[in-house]
């Protein structure tokens, strides 16, 4: 089966009823498998992961986007995560017997439908971007929803209106694109000092290629975090990001207390991290049960600090295997 992953990030992380309605709409599309859904209160954002066959994934994404536009009012939205729209990002990722080119084509078709039929602005980003500057979400999100009117004029969307109509005031602008796997990874700090946290995030970003970082304070956790998008986990593996962050934070006498993985990760990203910590113990991976390998990663990155890290729910290959049984 030709399978594609889609990871829409919805600008609603507090109202469970609204998220339930959005998920119900998504699951009504035959052939969709919902893999993961994580709500964040301070970010006021929900990360949804689903997979669907190549010929169905567009219909599923459009259904989710339509319901989100209906239920979410961006003029009333507040959260620590950068955002410009009710479905702030909607990436398509090649998973099985599909390519990045397939995903870019799907992104363009979905963006065209959303912009034309729903009357909301849509920017193409990542591998489907029509302009080089639009490849980066940081550029499209600069200024946030609050400066969307100026953004629409200075940088017209690929589809939909470039004026702040009443519909657009409610929906904001959407970013739809294609990319490879990205790890959304947060590192927890034993501090409430946001300024120092931002400096740590900046230094971490300078030391590693292929990552984006942001420092923020999460009220419900009572701590600051370094929020990281790992765009290439081969060049910037989890263990390296974590260990370098520990060293940087330590220079300011701040402890790294743990971390959390938002959404899902490919299995090899976890295994690479396990190999690193096994090597430190003078051990090799062959012959070690997978359960012990996963527990080693969980322990060394303290992935259970915020919420239980259950490999069967967080590692995409395991989840797909369980769904096929």
N, C-alpha and C positions, 0 to 999 in steps of 0.2 A: 504493500500500500504506500502511495506517495503522501507523506505526512508532513504537515507544517505546524510549527508552534506559533502561538500568538500570545503576547504578554501586554494587554492593555492596562495602563495605569489610570485609575479613575480618581478624579478630584472629589472624593467623598470617603472619609474614613471613620465617621462617627455614627452615622445613621444606618444601623443594621437592616432596617426595613427596606431602605432604598437599594442597598447592595443586594439584598435577597431578591428583590424584584428584577434587578439587572441580570443576576445570575439565572433566574428562572427563564427570562427571555432568551439568554444565551443557550441554556440547556434544552430549550424547545426545538432547536435546530438538530435534526436527526444526523447522527454521525459525530457530534461534538463530544469530546471527553474533557471535563473540567479536572485539571490536575491539582490546582492550588489556588487559594484565595487568602490574602493577608491584609488586614485592616490596620492602619496606623493613626492613632488619635491626634498626636501633636502635628504630624505631617498632614493630617486630614486627607489621607490618600489610601487607596486600596490597589494592591497589585494582584491581578488575576492572570493565571496561566491556564491556557487550554490548548488542545491539539485537535486537528481535524484534517481529513483528506484534502488534498490540493483543490479539488473541485467544490468543496463545501466551505472552506475556511473564510472566503469572502462574505458569503451569506451570514455566517455566524458573527463575524466582526461587525458587519453593518447592523445586524439586529441589536447587538450590545450597544453600539454607538447611538442608535436611534433612541433606545430606552434611556440611556444616560443623558442625552440632550433633553429629553422630556422631564427627567426627575431632578436634575442638578442645576442650581442657579449660581453661576460663578460670581454674580454681583454680591452674593452673601458669603462667599467662601473665604476662609482664613486658615492658614497652615504654614508650617515652617519650610515645607518643601517648595522649591521653585515650580511655578505652573502658569499656563496661559489659557487652559481650556478644561472642559468637563471630562473629556477623555484626553488627558494631557499628552500622552504618547500611546501609540498603538503600533508596535513593531511586529513584523512577520519574520520568522527565523526558520531556515531550512533544517529539517529534522531527519527525514528518512526518504531517500530516493528523490530528493528535491534540491534545488540550487538557490543561491543568493539571487540569481537572475529571475528565477520563478517568483521569489518573494517580492522583488522590486516591481515586477509586473502586476502582481496582486495588489500591492500597496497603491500603485497608481490607479488601478481600477476602483478600489474602495474609496480612495480620496476623491476621485471624480464623482462617484455616486453621492457621497456625503456632501460635497460642496454644491453639487447641482440640485439634488433632491431635497436636502435639508436646509439649504441657505446659510451654511456656516463656513467660515474660512478654514481652509486646510493647507498646511505646509507639508511638503514631502521632505523627509530627512534621511540621513544615513545613505545607504547604497541606492536609494531611489530618488535622492535629491536632484532637482533640476538645476540648482546653482551650487557652486562649491561652498559658499559660506553657509548654506542651509544644511550641510551635512551634519553640523554640530548642533545638538540640542541647546547647548549653552548660549549660542548666538540667537536662536529663535526665542528662547525664554527670557533673554535679557530685558530687564524692566518689568517682567511679570505681567499678569493680567491687568494690573493697575495702569500700565502704559500701553495697553493693546491698541488703542486708537492711533497712537503715533506709529506703532510697529506696522500696522496694516497699510499706512500711507507710505512709510519709508521703505518697507519691504513687503510688497503685495503678495498675498498668498497664491499658491498654485491653482487653487480652485475656490469658488465661493466669493462672497463680497469682500471688498477691501475698505468697507466703511462700518462704523459701529452702529448697526441697526439694533432694534429692540431684541431681535432674535440673537444677535451676536453678543449683546450685553449679557444675556443669560447663558449662552453656550460657551463663550470665549472662542478661541481658535484651537484647532486640533493639529497635532503633529503625527503623521502616519508615515511609516517607513519600513525599510528592510535592513537587517543586520545579522551578524552571526551571534553566537552565545555571548551574553554579557552577564557578569556576576554583580548583583547588587549586594554589597557587603558593608556592614556597619561595625566599627570598632568602638567599644565602650571605654570611657575614661573615668577615673576616679576624681572627677572635678565638676564644678558647676561654672567654671570660669570660661565663658564663651570666647573671649578675646584670645586667650592662650590656645584654646581648641582650634580656632581659625588659623593661628600661626602654625600649629602642628600639621593641620590639613594642608596648608600651603607648602611646607617643607617636604611632606610625604609626596605630594604631587610632583615636586621638583626632582625627587630622587628616582622616581619610577616612570618609565614610559608606558603609555597605554592605560592610564587610569585618570579618572576625574574625582576630585575630592571636595567635600564641603563640611564645615564644622557647624554643628547646631546643638541646641539644648533641648532635650526631650523631657517635658514636664512630668509625664506619667512614670518615667523611669528615675527621675531625680538626678540625672547625670547628663554630661555632654557626650556626644558621639562624633566620630569621623565617619561621614557617609561617603562611600566609595563606589564608583562604577568602574569595575575592572573590565575593560573592553577587550583585552587579550590576556586570558589567564595562563597562557603558555609563557608569555614574556613577563607577566607579573602574577605569579602563582599566589594562592591564598597565604601560604606560609611565609613567603617573602614580604608581602604587604603587612602581615601581622607583626613579624619580627622587626622590620624596619620601623614600623609605627611605635613599637615598644621602646626602641632605642631613642627615637626622637622625643617621645613623651618623657622618657626618663631624664633627659637633660634639663627638663623643667620640674623635676621631682614629682611627676604625675605618673600614676600607674595605669597600665592597660589591664582592665579587669576581665575582659571577655569580648565576645563578638556575636554577631547574628547575621545569618544569610537570609536575605529577603527574596522570596520566590524560590526558584529551583536552580540546581547546578548539574552539569554533566558529571558523570561518574569519574572521568579521568581527572577532573579538577580536584576531586577529593583524594583520589589515589596518589596523585603527585605530592600532595601535602603529607599523606601518610608515609610515603617513601622518605621524605625529608626527616621526619621525626624518628622513623625506624633507623635511619642511618646514624642519627645522633646517639642512638642506643646500641649501635654496632650490630643491628639486625637487618635482615633482608626480607622482602615481602613474600616470596614464594613459600607456600606451606602454611601461612598464617590465615586463619579463618577471616572472612570478610567482616563479621561482627566485631572482631577484635580490632581490625584495621579501622573501621568507622569509629569505634569508641576511642581509639588513639587520637584521631583528628578532633573529635568532639572535646576530649579532655584538653589537648594542647591549645586549641583555639577558644576553649570555654564557650562552646556554641550553645550550651544549655542555660546560660546566665539569664536571659530574658524569657525564653520559652523553650520547652523540650525540643531538641533537634532529633527528629525521627527520620532516619535515612530513607525508609520506604516512602515517606511523603515529601522528602526534599531533594532526592536524587532522581533525575528524570527517567533514567533507564529502568530503575527499580519500580517506579510508579507505573510506567508503561507495561512492564512485565506483569505486575499485579493486575492491571486492567485487562490484559489479554488472557489471564487464567480463568 
